[in-house]
Amino acid sequence: MKVVAVSQRVDFLSDRNEFRDALDQRLIDFMANCGALAVPVPNTLVDANKLNVWLLNVKPSAILLSGGNNIGDCPERDQTERMLLTHARLTTLPVLGICRGMQMMGVFAGAALKSVAGHVGARHALSGLIEGEVGSFHNQALIDVPAEYIVLARSGDGVIEAIRHEHLPWEGWMWHPEREREYLERDIDRLKKLLA
């Protein structure tokens, strides 16, 4: 199994006055079905040296930026993911960005985000190099294609739904493959190829 470092969302539990890193258990299961061992990345290692030491010890084969939280809402998560992308770029590790993760990849490349309607709790068709139907859970999207990326899929209203880097083994999907009732072979195959 390939070890994949997975970024985590930040949840605040007001009744405990506690910030927690969190992952959907279904994402871990989806990754296991793709031959990947998910290792959650703590958001408390934003000091560059601490995260670099963590990466040297864990030695991930790839990085997955998970969904949840809007960019800007959790500075420690934003910084963690920027550092993970910097590490992946320097070491040419594969990266998959899911939903917010794809947005972070775009922002990291200099793109901006816009608000979109009709993409939360909805299903829609994809067109482009990736086709099919996906479940959608986002209220923001990339305004334009980031530098050095190509668009793999768009929704019917023109929103960018998937991107791939032109030179690095990096891909982003705005849908959540872990939230499907049954994981789609299309998504499993794409992640397996990315990890290979």
Secondary structure, 3 states (H helix, E strand, C coil): CEEEEECCEEEEECCCCEEEEECCHHHHHHHHHCCEEEEECCCCCCCHHHHHHHHHHHCCCEEEECCCCCCCCCHHHHHHHHHHHHHHHHHCCCEEEECHHHHHHHHHCCCCEEECCCCEEEEEEEEECCCEEEEEECCEEECCCCCCEEEEEEECCCCEEEEEECCCCEEEECECHHHCCCCCHHHHHHHHHHHC
